[in-house]
Amino acid sequence: NAKQIVELYHDEGLLLGTFSDIERHGKELISNYFENLLRSKIDVEIITQHEHKTDSMIVNSGFYNFIVDDKIIKARFSFVFVKTKGSWKILSHHSSELPKMA
């Protein structure tokens, strides 16, 4: 559900999505991205992740397989979470397809 996903983001969150060519700053543009993405059958398989945490911020980055309509897309991700009033919100989210190596 796109609304549930968007609620994970900070009000001033930024999404640099795998399947988008624009910076999606704010919940309206982030919602639009996920509404379109979730029209497909989606699954995610985390391959690696590396977490760095302070009292107010978490950075989590790694590789994953993004499975869209049964097609596997090898990708990488980075999240920055910020602690707000008692909860963690996504402040920045980057995801991109891994480059094809020759």
C-alpha positions in Angstrom: 0.0 0.0 0.0 1.6 3.3 -1.2 0.1 5.3 1.7 1.7 3.0 4.3 5.1 3.3 2.6 4.9 7.1 2.3 4.2 7.3 6.1 7.7 5.9 6.6 9.2 9.1 5.1 10.0 12.3 6.8 7.8 15.3 5.7 10.9 16.7 3.9 12.1 13.3 2.7 13.9 12.8 -0.6 13.6 9.8 -2.8 16.0 9.1 -5.7 14.1 6.0 -7.0 15.4 3.2 -9.2 12.7 3.9 -11.8 12.6 7.7 -11.7 14.5 10.4 -13.5 13.5 13.2 -11.0 14.3 14.0 -7.4 11.2 13.3 -5.4 11.2 15.7 -2.5 8.2 15.6 -0.2 5.5 13.1 0.4 3.3 14.0 -2.6 6.1 13.1 -5.2 7.2 10.1 -3.1 3.6 8.9 -3.0 3.3 9.3 -6.8 6.4 7.1 -7.3 5.1 4.3 -5.1 1.6 4.4 -6.5 3.0 3.8 -10.0 5.6 1.3 -8.9 3.0 -0.8 -7.0 1.0 -1.4 -10.1 3.6 -4.1 -10.8 4.3 -7.2 -8.8 7.2 -6.2 -6.5 9.5 -8.1 -4.2 12.9 -7.2 -2.7 15.7 -9.6 -1.6 18.4 -7.9 0.5 21.9 -9.2 -0.5 24.1 -7.1 1.8 23.5 -4.2 4.2 25.7 -2.0 6.3 24.3 0.0 9.1 25.8 2.9 10.9 23.8 4.4 13.9 24.0 7.3 16.2 21.3 8.4 18.8 19.5 10.5 16.1 20.5 9.1 12.7 20.9 5.7 10.9 22.6 5.2 7.6 21.9 1.8 5.9 23.3 0.9 2.5 23.9 -2.2 0.5 22.9 -4.4 -2.5 19.6 -6.0 -3.2 17.7 -7.8 -5.9 14.6 -5.8 -6.9 12.1 -8.2 -8.4 9.5 -6.6 -10.7 7.0 -8.7 -12.5 9.3 -11.7 -12.0 12.3 -9.9 -13.6 15.4 -9.6 -11.3 17.1 -6.2 -11.3 20.4 -6.1 -9.4 20.5 -2.8 -7.5 22.0 -0.8 -4.6 20.4 1.3 -2.0 21.1 3.9 0.7 18.8 5.1 3.4 19.2 7.9 5.9 16.8 7.7 8.8 16.4 10.5 11.3 14.8 10.2 14.7 11.7 12.3 15.2 9.4 12.5 18.1 9.8 8.9 19.2 10.0 7.3 15.8 12.4 6.9 12.9 11.6 8.5 9.5 13.4 8.2 6.1 15.0 11.5 5.3 16.9 10.3 2.2 16.5 7.2 0.1 18.6 6.4 -3.0 18.2 3.3 -5.1 19.7 2.5 -8.5 20.4 -0.4 -10.8 23.9 -1.8 -10.7 25.9 -0.9 -13.7 26.4 -3.6 -16.3 30.0 -4.6 -16.4 31.6 -5.5 -19.7 
